[in-house]
Amino acid sequence: MDEIDRQLERDEPLLAAQIAIRKPTLIARGSCYNCEAPVTIGLYCDADCRVDHEKEQYALAQRPW
């Protein structure tokens, strides 16, 4: 067992915990998650809406409550 194997062995519980608490992924629902415009493929109507929604979600996650 080399140093890389030992490091992987030490990191495995942390990685498992991080996977367990990760945020759920968004599911396509037929409308843009940002502006509610109809979408046939994907989650957003364009890249600007994706960026705006991600910024909003990040800001909400930073709130202390």
The first five atom37 places (N, CA, C, CB, O) and aatype in JSON, in Angstrom:
{
  "aatype": [12, 3, 6, 9, 3, 1, 5, 10, 6, 1, 3, 6, 14, 10, 10, 0, 0, 5, 9, 0, 9, 1, 11, 14, 16, 10, 9, 0, 1, 7, 15, 4, 18, 2, 4, 6, 0, 14, 19, 16, 9, 7, 10, 18, 4, 3, 0, 3, 4, 1, 19, 3, 8, 6, 11, 6, 5, 18, 0, 10, 0, 5, 1, 14, 17],
  "atom_mask": [
    [1, 1, 1, 1, 1],
    [1, 1, 1, 1, 1],
    [1, 1, 1, 1, 1],
    [1, 1, 1, 1, 1],
    [1, 1, 1, 1, 1],
    [1, 1, 1, 1, 1],
    [1, 1, 1, 1, 1],
    [1, 1, 1, 1, 1],
    [1, 1, 1, 1, 1],
    [1, 1, 1, 1, 1],
    [1, 1, 1, 1, 1],
    [1, 1, 1, 1, 1],
    [1, 1, 1, 1, 1],
    [1, 1, 1, 1, 1],
    [1, 1, 1, 1, 1],
    [1, 1, 1, 1, 1],
    [1, 1, 1, 1, 1],
    [1, 1, 1, 1, 1],
    [1, 1, 1, 1, 1],
    [1, 1, 1, 1, 1],
    [1, 1, 1, 1, 1],
    [1, 1, 1, 1, 1],
    [1, 1, 1, 1, 1],
    [1, 1, 1, 1, 1],
    [1, 1, 1, 1, 1],
    [1, 1, 1, 1, 1],
    [1, 1, 1, 1, 1],
    [1, 1, 1, 1, 1],
    [1, 1, 1, 1, 1],
    [1, 1, 1, 0, 1],
    [1, 1, 1, 1, 1],
    [1, 1, 1, 1, 1],
    [1, 1, 1, 1, 1],
    [1, 1, 1, 1, 1],
    [1, 1, 1, 1, 1],
    [1, 1, 1, 1, 1],
    [1, 1, 1, 1, 1],
    [1, 1, 1, 1, 1],
    [1, 1, 1, 1, 1],
    [1, 1, 1, 1, 1],
    [1, 1, 1, 1, 1],
    [1, 1, 1, 0, 1],
    [1, 1, 1, 1, 1],
    [1, 1, 1, 1, 1],
    [1, 1, 1, 1, 1],
    [1, 1, 1, 1, 1],
    [1, 1, 1, 1, 1],
    [1, 1, 1, 1, 1],
    [1, 1, 1, 1, 1],
    [1, 1, 1, 1, 1],
    [1, 1, 1, 1, 1],
    [1, 1, 1, 1, 1],
    [1, 1, 1, 1, 1],
    [1, 1, 1, 1, 1],
    [1, 1, 1, 1, 1],
    [1, 1, 1, 1, 1],
    [1, 1, 1, 1, 1],
    [1, 1, 1, 1, 1],
    [1, 1, 1, 1, 1],
    [1, 1, 1, 1, 1],
    [1, 1, 1, 1, 1],
    [1, 1, 1, 1, 1],
    [1, 1, 1, 1, 1],
    [1, 1, 1, 1, 1],
    [1, 1, 1, 1, 1]
  ],
  "atom_positions": [
    [[0.86, -1.17, 0.0], [0.0, 0.0, 0.0], [0.9, 1.24, 0.0], [-0.97, 0.0, 1.23], [1.75, 1.4, 0.88]],
    [[0.72, 2.09, -0.98], [1.54, 3.29, -1.06], [0.8, 4.49, -0.45], [1.93, 3.58, -2.52], [-0.32, 4.36, 0.04]],
    [[1.43, 5.63, -0.49], [0.89, 6.84, 0.13], [-0.45, 7.25, -0.49], [1.88, 7.98, 0.01], [-1.34, 7.71, 0.22]],
    [[-0.6, 7.09, -1.77], [-1.86, 7.45, -2.45], [-2.99, 6.57, -1.94], [-1.72, 7.3, -3.99], [-4.08, 7.07, -1.67]],
    [[-2.76, 5.29, -1.81], [-3.79, 4.38, -1.29], [-4.18, 4.75, 0.14], [-3.29, 2.93, -1.34], [-5.36, 4.71, 0.49]],
    [[-3.19, 5.1, 0.96], [-3.49, 5.49, 2.34], [-4.3, 6.78, 2.39], [-2.19, 5.65, 3.15], [-5.22, 6.91, 3.2]],
    [[-3.96, 7.71, 1.52], [-4.71, 8.97, 1.48], [-6.15, 8.73, 1.01], [-4.02, 9.99, 0.54], [-7.08, 9.31, 1.57]],
    [[-6.33, 7.89, 0.03], [-7.68, 7.56, -0.43], [-8.49, 6.88, 0.67], [-7.61, 6.65, -1.67], [-9.68, 7.14, 0.83]],
    [[-7.84, 6.03, 1.42], [-8.5, 5.35, 2.52], [-8.93, 6.34, 3.59], [-7.57, 4.28, 3.12], [-10.0, 6.2, 4.18]],
    [[-8.1, 7.35, 3.86], [-8.45, 8.38, 4.84], [-9.57, 9.27, 4.33], [-7.22, 9.23, 5.2], [-10.42, 9.71, 5.11]],
    [[-9.57, 9.55, 3.03], [-10.56, 10.48, 2.46], [-11.92, 9.84, 2.21], [-10.04, 11.04, 1.18], [-12.92, 10.56, 2.1]],
    [[-11.99, 8.55, 2.12], [-13.23, 7.87, 1.75], [-14.41, 8.21, 2.67], [-13.01, 6.39, 1.76], [-15.49, 8.49, 2.15]],
    [[-14.26, 8.2, 4.0], [-15.41, 8.57, 4.85], [-15.88, 10.01, 4.62], [-15.05, 8.38, 6.32], [-17.08, 10.28, 4.63]],
    [[-14.95, 10.92, 4.42], [-15.31, 12.31, 4.16], [-16.08, 12.43, 2.84], [-14.07, 13.19, 4.14], [-17.09, 13.11, 2.77]],
    [[-15.59, 11.77, 1.81], [-16.26, 11.81, 0.52], [-17.66, 11.2, 0.61], [-15.43, 11.07, -0.53], [-18.6, 11.72, 0.02]],
    [[-17.8, 10.11, 1.33], [-19.11, 9.48, 1.49], [-20.07, 10.42, 2.2], [-18.97, 8.15, 2.27], [-21.24, 10.5, 1.83]],
    [[-19.59, 11.12, 3.22], [-20.44, 12.07, 3.94], [-20.83, 13.24, 3.03], [-19.72, 12.59, 5.19], [-21.98, 13.69, 3.07]],
    [[-19.9, 13.73, 2.24], [-20.21, 14.83, 1.34], [-21.23, 14.41, 0.29], [-18.94, 15.32, 0.66], [-22.11, 15.2, -0.07]],
    [[-21.13, 13.21, -0.2], [-22.11, 12.72, -1.17], [-23.48, 12.59, -0.52], [-21.66, 11.35, -1.76], [-24.5, 12.9, -1.14]],
    [[-23.51, 12.14, 0.72], [-24.78, 11.94, 1.41], [-25.52, 13.26, 1.66], [-24.54, 11.23, 2.73], [-26.75, 13.27, 1.67]],
    [[-24.78, 14.35, 1.85], [-25.44, 15.63, 2.16], [-25.5, 16.58, 0.96], [-24.73, 16.31, 3.29], [-25.88, 17.74, 1.11]],
    [[-25.12, 16.09, -0.21], [-25.13, 16.97, -1.37], [-26.54, 17.44, -1.68], [-24.53, 16.27, -2.58], [-27.52, 16.78, -1.33]],
    [[-26.63, 18.57, -2.35], [-27.91, 19.12, -2.73], [-28.54, 18.24, -3.8], [-27.76, 20.58, -3.22], [-27.85, 17.71, -4.66]],
    [[-29.85, 18.11, -3.75], [-30.49, 17.33, -4.81], [-30.35, 18.05, -6.16], [-31.99, 17.1, -4.48], [-30.3, 19.28, -6.22]],
    [[-30.29, 17.28, -7.21], [-30.18, 17.87, -8.53], [-31.55, 18.32, -9.01], [-29.56, 16.88, -9.53], [-32.57, 17.76, -8.61]],
    [[-31.58, 19.32, -9.86], [-32.83, 19.81, -10.42], [-33.34, 18.84, -11.49], [-32.65, 21.22, -11.02], [-32.55, 18.23, -12.21]],
    [[-34.62, 18.72, -11.58], [-35.26, 17.85, -12.55], [-35.97, 18.71, -13.58], [-36.25, 16.86, -11.87], [-36.67, 19.66, -13.22]],
    [[-35.81, 18.38, -14.85], [-36.48, 19.14, -15.91], [-37.99, 19.11, -15.67], [-36.13, 18.56, -17.31], [-38.57, 18.06, -15.42]],
    [[-38.61, 20.28, -15.76], [-40.05, 20.38, -15.49], [-40.82, 21.05, -16.62], [-40.28, 21.13, -14.2], [-42.03, 21.27, -16.5]],
    [[-40.14, 21.37, -17.71], [-40.83, 21.96, -18.85], [-40.88, 23.47, -18.83], [0.0, 0.0, 0.0], [-41.41, 24.09, -19.75]],
    [[-40.35, 24.07, -17.76], [-40.28, 25.53, -17.7], [-38.95, 25.93, -17.08], [-41.47, 26.11, -16.9], [-38.36, 25.19, -16.3]],
    [[-38.51, 27.11, -17.43], [-37.24, 27.64, -16.94], [-37.31, 27.82, -15.42], [-36.89, 29.0, -17.63], [-38.29, 28.35, -14.91]],
    [[-36.29, 27.39, -14.72], [-36.25, 27.54, -13.27], [-36.1, 28.99, -12.84], [-35.12, 26.72, -12.7], [-36.35, 29.32, -11.68]],
    [[-35.71, 29.86, -13.75], [-35.52, 31.26, -13.39], [-36.73, 32.11, -13.77], [-34.28, 31.8, -14.07], [-37.26, 32.83, -12.92]],
    [[-37.16, 32.03, -15.02], [-38.21, 32.95, -15.48], [-39.52, 32.27, -15.84], [-37.72, 33.71, -16.68], [-40.47, 32.93, -16.25]],
    [[-39.59, 30.95, -15.68], [-40.8, 30.17, -15.95], [-41.17, 30.09, -17.43], [-41.93, 30.76, -15.19], [-42.27, 29.64, -17.75]],
    [[-40.3, 30.51, -18.33], [-40.58, 30.39, -19.77], [-40.6, 28.91, -20.15], [-39.5, 31.16, -20.61], [-39.88, 28.11, -19.56]],
    [[-41.42, 28.54, -21.13], [-41.46, 27.14, -21.56], [-40.09, 26.68, -22.08], [-42.52, 26.95, -22.65], [-39.41, 27.39, -22.81]],
    [[-39.7, 25.47, -21.68], [-38.43, 24.88, -22.08], [-38.69, 23.44, -22.51], [-37.37, 24.95, -20.92], [-39.32, 22.69, -21.78]],
    [[-38.23, 23.07, -23.68], [-38.43, 21.7, -24.13], [-37.28, 20.78, -23.76], [-38.64, 21.67, -25.63], [-37.47, 19.59, -23.52]],
    [[-36.06, 21.34, -23.71], [-34.88, 20.56, -23.34], [-34.1, 21.33, -22.3], [-34.0, 20.24, -24.59], [-33.82, 22.51, -22.49]],
    [[-33.74, 20.69, -21.23], [-32.92, 21.31, -20.21], [-33.72, 21.94, -19.09], [0.0, 0.0, 0.0], [-34.92, 21.69, -18.94]],
    [[-33.04, 22.78, -18.31], [-33.63, 23.39, -17.12], [-33.88, 24.88, -17.26], [-32.75, 23.14, -15.95], [-34.7, 25.45, -16.53]],
    [[-33.17, 25.52, -18.18], [-33.24, 26.97, -18.35], [-33.47, 27.32, -19.81], [-31.97, 27.65, -17.83], [-33.13, 26.54, -20.7]],
    [[-34.05, 28.5, -20.04], [-34.3, 28.91, -21.42], [-33.02, 29.42, -22.09], [-35.38, 29.99, -21.46], [-32.9, 29.35, -23.31]],
    [[-32.07, 29.95, -21.3], [-30.79, 30.38, -21.85], [-29.74, 30.46, -20.74], [-30.93, 31.74, -22.57], [-30.04, 30.25, -19.57]],
    [[-28.53, 30.77, -21.14], [-27.42, 30.79, -20.18], [-27.58, 31.9, -19.15], [-26.1, 30.97, -20.91], [-27.18, 31.72, -17.99]],
    [[-28.16, 33.03, -19.54], [-28.34, 34.13, -18.59], [-29.28, 33.72, -17.45], [-28.9, 35.36, -19.31], [-29.02, 34.04, -16.29]],
    [[-30.35, 33.01, -17.79], [-31.27, 32.54, -16.75], [-30.58, 31.53, -15.84], [-32.52, 31.91, -17.39], [-30.81, 31.54, -14.63]],
    [[-29.74, 30.67, -16.4], [-29.01, 29.71, -15.58], [-28.12, 30.42, -14.58], [-28.18, 28.77, -16.46], [-28.11, 30.08, -13.4]],
    [[-27.38, 31.41, -15.05], [-26.47, 32.15, -14.17], [-27.26, 32.89, -13.1], [-25.62, 33.15, -14.99], [-26.88, 32.87, -11.93]],
    [[-28.35, 33.55, -13.48], [-29.17, 34.28, -12.5], [-29.72, 33.34, -11.43], [-30.32, 35.01, -13.21], [-29.69, 33.67, -10.24]],
    [[-30.22, 32.19, -11.84], [-30.78, 31.24, -10.88], [-29.71, 30.69, -9.95], [-31.48, 30.09, -11.61], [-29.93, 30.56, -8.75]],
    [[-28.55, 30.37, -10.49], [-27.46, 29.86, -9.66], [-27.0, 30.91, -8.65], [-26.28, 29.42, -10.53], [-26.7, 30.57, -7.51]],
    [[-26.94, 32.18, -9.06], [-26.57, 33.25, -8.13], [-27.61, 33.38, -7.02], [-26.42, 34.58, -8.88], [-27.26, 33.55, -5.85]],
    [[-28.88, 33.31, -7.4], [-29.95, 33.42, -6.42], [-29.89, 32.27, -5.42], [-31.31, 33.45, -7.12], [-30.04, 32.48, -4.22]],
    [[-29.69, 31.06, -5.92], [-29.61, 29.9, -5.03], [-28.4, 29.99, -4.11], [-29.55, 28.61, -5.86], [-28.49, 29.61, -2.94]],
    [[-27.28, 30.48, -4.62], [-26.09, 30.65, -3.8], [-26.37, 31.67, -2.68], [-24.89, 31.11, -4.67], [-26.02, 31.44, -1.53]],
    [[-27.02, 32.79, -3.04], [-27.32, 33.81, -2.05], [-28.26, 33.26, -0.97], [-27.95, 35.04, -2.72], [-28.08, 33.54, 0.21]],
    [[-29.25, 32.48, -1.37], [-30.16, 31.89, -0.4], [-29.43, 30.91, 0.52], [-31.3, 31.17, -1.12], [-29.73, 30.84, 1.71]],
    [[-28.49, 30.18, -0.01], [-27.74, 29.22, 0.8], [-26.82, 29.91, 1.81], [-26.91, 28.31, -0.11], [-26.45, 29.31, 2.82]],
    [[-26.44, 31.16, 1.56], [-25.55, 31.88, 2.46], [-26.26, 32.47, 3.65], [-24.86, 32.97, 1.71], [-25.61, 32.88, 4.61]],
    [[-27.59, 32.52, 3.6], [-28.35, 33.08, 4.73], [-28.13, 32.23, 5.97], [-29.86, 33.16, 4.39], [-28.07, 31.0, 5.89]],
    [[-28.01, 32.87, 7.12], [-27.76, 32.13, 8.35], [-28.96, 31.34, 8.86], [-27.3, 33.06, 9.41], [-28.8, 30.47, 9.71]],
    [[-30.13, 31.61, 8.38], [-31.32, 30.89, 8.87], [-31.82, 30.03, 7.84], [-32.39, 31.8, 9.31], [-32.82, 29.33, 8.06]]
  ]
}
